[in-house]
Amino acid sequence: MFLCYLVNYLSILFKSIELSKRLHFEMLLSVFNAPINLYFDVTPTGRVLNRFSKDMDQVDNYVFFTFVSC
């Protein structure tokens, strides 16, 4: 019984890490592909960094624990 819980927990953990990496890569790619004169001139660097960190915090903390609690 314990082994089943452990395997389930580890599989959710690794999928959560994979999801986090994929989300970060896609967010970074979309920011890099944004037009420079329309996005970076208007949006401060701190706002972009805060948005990245907020979204990654949501994925790292809440998504993982939501799946573990099921």
C-alpha distances in whole Angstrom, upper triangle without the diagonal:
4,5,5,7,9,10,11,13,14,16,17,19,20,21,23,25,26,27,29,31,32,33,35,37,38,39,41,42,44,45,47,48,50,53,55,58,56,52,53,56,55,52,51,49,47,46,45,43,42,41,39,37,36,35,33,31,30,28,27,26,26,24,21,20,21,19,16,17,16
4,5,5,6,9,10,10,12,14,15,16,18,20,21,23,24,26,27,29,30,31,33,35,36,37,39,41,42,43,45,46,48,52,53,56,54,51,51,54,53,50,49,47,45,44,43,41,39,39,36,35,34,33,30,29,28,26,24,24,24,23,19,19,20,18,14,16,16
4,5,5,6,8,10,10,12,14,15,16,18,20,21,22,24,26,27,28,30,32,33,34,36,37,39,40,42,43,45,47,50,51,55,53,50,50,53,52,49,49,46,45,44,42,40,39,38,36,34,34,32,30,29,28,26,24,24,24,23,19,19,20,18,15,17,17
4,5,5,6,9,10,11,12,14,15,17,18,20,21,22,24,26,27,28,30,32,33,34,36,37,39,41,42,43,45,49,50,53,51,48,48,52,51,47,47,45,44,43,41,39,38,37,35,33,33,31,29,28,27,24,23,23,23,21,18,18,18,15,13,15,14
4,6,5,6,9,10,11,12,14,15,16,18,20,21,22,24,26,27,28,30,31,32,34,36,37,39,40,42,43,47,48,51,49,46,46,50,49,45,45,43,41,40,38,36,35,34,32,30,30,28,26,25,24,22,20,19,19,18,15,14,15,13,10,11,12
4,5,5,6,8,10,10,12,14,15,16,18,20,21,23,24,26,27,29,30,31,33,35,36,37,39,40,42,46,47,50,48,45,45,49,48,44,44,41,40,39,37,35,34,33,31,29,29,27,25,24,24,21,19,19,20,18,15,15,16,14,11,13,14
4,5,5,6,9,10,11,12,14,15,16,18,20,21,22,24,26,27,28,30,32,33,34,36,37,39,41,44,46,49,47,44,44,48,47,43,43,41,40,39,37,35,34,33,30,29,29,27,25,24,24,21,19,20,20,18,15,16,17,14,12,15,14
4,6,5,6,9,10,11,12,14,15,16,18,20,21,22,24,26,27,28,30,31,33,34,36,37,39,43,44,47,45,42,42,46,45,41,41,39,38,37,35,33,32,31,29,27,27,25,23,22,21,18,17,17,17,15,12,13,13,10,8,11,11
4,6,5,6,9,10,10,12,14,15,16,19,20,21,22,24,26,27,29,30,31,33,35,36,37,41,42,45,44,40,40,44,43,39,39,37,35,34,32,31,30,28,26,25,24,23,20,19,19,16,15,14,15,13,10,10,12,9,7,10,11
4,5,5,6,8,10,11,12,14,15,17,18,20,21,23,24,26,27,29,30,32,33,35,36,40,41,44,43,39,39,43,42,39,38,36,35,34,32,30,29,28,26,24,24,23,20,20,19,16,14,15,16,14,11,12,14,11,10,13,14
4,5,5,6,8,10,11,12,14,15,16,18,20,21,22,24,26,27,28,30,32,33,35,38,40,43,41,38,38,42,41,38,38,35,34,34,31,30,29,28,25,24,24,22,19,20,19,16,15,16,16,14,11,13,14,11,10,14,14
4,6,5,6,9,10,10,12,14,15,16,18,20,21,22,24,25,27,28,30,31,33,36,38,41,39,36,36,40,39,35,35,33,32,31,29,27,26,25,22,22,21,19,17,17,16,13,12,12,13,10,7,9,10,7,7,11,11
4,6,5,6,9,10,11,13,14,15,17,18,20,21,23,24,26,27,29,30,32,36,36,40,38,35,35,38,37,34,34,31,30,29,27,25,25,23,21,19,20,18,15,15,15,12,10,11,12,10,7,9,11,9,9,12,14
4,5,5,6,9,10,11,12,14,15,17,18,20,21,23,24,26,27,29,30,34,35,38,37,34,34,38,37,34,34,31,30,29,27,25,25,24,21,20,21,18,15,16,16,13,11,13,15,12,10,13,14,12,12,16,16
4,5,5,6,8,10,10,12,14,15,16,18,20,21,22,24,26,27,28,32,34,37,35,32,33,36,35,32,32,30,29,28,26,24,24,22,20,19,20,17,14,16,15,11,11,13,14,10,9,12,13,10,12,15,15
4,5,5,6,9,10,10,12,14,15,16,18,20,21,22,24,26,27,31,32,35,33,30,30,34,33,30,30,27,26,25,23,21,21,19,17,16,16,14,11,12,11,8,7,9,10,7,6,10,11,9,10,14,14
4,5,5,6,9,10,11,12,14,15,16,18,20,21,23,24,26,30,30,34,32,29,29,33,32,29,28,26,25,24,22,20,20,19,16,15,16,14,11,12,12,9,8,11,13,11,9,12,14,13,14,17,18
4,5,5,6,9,10,11,12,14,15,16,18,20,21,22,24,28,29,33,31,28,29,32,32,29,29,26,26,25,22,21,21,20,17,17,18,15,12,14,14,11,10,14,15,12,11,15,16,14,16,19,19
4,5,5,6,8,10,11,12,14,15,16,18,20,21,23,26,28,31,29,26,27,30,30,26,27,25,24,23,20,19,19,17,14,15,15,12,10,12,12,8,9,12,13,10,10,14,14,13,15,18,18
4,5,5,6,9,10,11,12,14,15,17,18,20,21,25,26,29,28,24,24,28,27,24,24,21,21,20,17,16,16,14,11,11,12,10,7,9,10,6,7,10,12,10,10,14,15,14,16,19,20
4,6,5,6,9,10,11,12,14,15,16,18,20,24,25,28,27,24,24,27,27,24,24,21,21,21,18,16,17,16,12,13,15,12,9,12,13,10,10,14,15,14,13,17,18,17,19,22,23
4,5,5,6,9,10,10,12,14,15,16,18,22,23,27,25,23,23,27,27,24,24,22,22,21,18,17,18,16,13,14,16,12,11,14,14,11,12,16,16,14,15,18,19,18,20,23,23
4,5,5,6,8,10,11,12,14,15,17,20,22,25,23,20,21,24,24,21,21,19,19,18,15,14,15,13,10,12,12,9,8,11,11,9,11,14,14,12,14,17,17,17,20,22,23
4,6,5,6,8,10,11,12,14,16,19,20,23,22,19,19,22,22,19,19,17,17,16,13,12,13,11,8,10,11,9,7,11,12,10,11,15,16,15,16,19,20,20,22,24,25
4,5,5,6,9,10,10,12,14,18,19,22,21,18,19,22,23,20,20,18,19,18,14,14,16,14,11,13,15,12,11,15,16,13,14,18,19,18,18,22,23,22,24,27,28
4,5,5,6,9,10,10,12,16,18,21,20,17,18,21,21,19,20,18,19,18,14,15,16,14,11,14,15,12,12,16,16,14,16,19,19,18,19,23,22,22,25,27,27
4,5,5,6,9,10,11,15,16,19,17,14,15,18,18,15,16,14,15,14,10,11,13,10,8,11,12,10,10,14,14,13,15,18,18,17,19,22,22,23,25,27,28
4,5,5,6,9,10,14,14,17,17,14,13,17,18,15,16,13,15,14,10,11,13,11,9,12,14,12,12,15,16,15,17,20,21,20,22,25,25,25,28,30,31
4,5,5,6,9,12,13,17,16,14,14,18,19,16,18,16,18,17,13,14,17,14,12,15,17,15,15,19,19,18,19,23,24,22,24,27,27,27,29,32,32
4,5,5,6,10,12,15,14,11,12,16,16,14,16,15,17,15,12,14,16,13,12,15,16,14,15,19,19,18,20,23,23,22,24,27,27,27,30,32,32
4,5,5,9,9,13,12,9,9,13,13,11,13,11,13,12,9,11,13,11,10,14,15,14,15,18,19,18,20,23,24,23,25,28,28,29,31,33,34
4,6,8,9,12,12,10,10,13,15,13,14,13,16,15,12,13,16,15,13,17,19,17,17,21,22,21,23,26,27,26,28,31,31,31,34,36,37
4,6,8,12,11,10,11,14,15,14,17,15,18,17,14,16,19,17,16,19,21,19,20,23,24,23,25,28,28,27,29,32,32,32,35,37,37
4,6,9,8,6,8,11,12,11,14,14,16,15,12,15,17,15,15,19,20,18,20,23,23,23,25,28,28,27,30,33,32,33,36,38,38
4,6,5,6,8,10,11,12,14,15,18,17,14,17,20,18,18,22,23,22,23,26,27,27,29,31,32,31,33,36,36,37,39,41,42
4,6,6,5,7,9,10,12,12,16,15,13,16,19,18,18,21,23,22,24,27,27,28,29,32,33,32,34,37,37,38,41,42,43
4,6,6,6,8,10,13,14,17,17,15,18,21,20,20,24,25,24,26,29,30,30,32,34,35,35,37,40,39,41,43,45,45
4,6,6,7,9,12,14,17,15,14,17,19,18,19,22,23,22,25,27,27,28,30,32,33,32,35,37,37,38,41,42,43
4,6,5,6,9,10,13,12,10,14,16,14,15,19,19,19,21,23,24,25,27,29,29,29,32,34,34,35,38,39,40
4,5,5,7,8,11,11,9,12,15,14,15,18,19,19,21,23,24,25,27,29,30,30,32,34,35,36,38,40,41
4,6,8,10,13,12,12,15,17,17,18,21,22,22,24,26,27,28,30,32,33,33,35,38,38,39,42,43,44
4,7,10,12,10,11,14,15,15,17,20,20,21,23,25,25,27,29,30,31,31,34,36,36,38,40,41,42
4,6,8,7,7,11,12,11,13,16,16,17,19,21,22,23,25,27,27,28,30,32,32,34,36,38,39
4,5,5,7,9,10,11,13,15,16,17,19,20,22,23,25,26,27,28,30,32,33,35,36,38,39
4,5,5,6,9,10,11,12,14,16,17,18,20,22,22,24,26,26,28,30,31,33,34,36,38
4,5,5,6,9,10,10,12,14,15,16,18,20,21,22,23,25,27,28,29,31,33,34,36
4,5,5,6,9,10,10,12,14,15,17,19,20,21,22,23,25,27,27,29,31,32,34
4,5,5,6,9,10,11,12,14,16,17,18,20,21,22,24,26,26,28,30,31,33
4,5,5,6,9,10,11,12,14,16,16,18,20,21,22,24,25,27,28,30,32
4,5,5,6,9,10,10,12,14,15,16,17,19,21,22,23,25,27,28,30
4,5,5,6,8,10,11,12,14,15,16,17,19,21,21,23,25,27,28
4,6,5,6,9,10,11,12,14,15,16,18,20,21,22,24,26,27
4,6,5,6,9,10,10,12,14,15,16,18,19,21,22,24,26
4,6,5,6,9,10,11,11,13,15,16,17,19,21,22,24
4,5,5,6,9,10,10,11,13,15,16,17,19,21,22
4,5,5,6,8,10,10,12,14,15,16,18,20,21
4,5,5,6,8,9,11,12,14,15,16,18,20
4,6,6,5,7,9,10,11,13,15,16,18
4,6,6,5,7,10,10,11,13,15,16
4,6,6,6,9,11,12,12,15,17
4,6,6,6,9,11,11,12,15
4,6,5,6,9,10,11,13
4,6,5,6,9,10,11
4,5,5,6,9,10
4,5,5,6,9
4,6,5,7
4,5,5
4,6
4
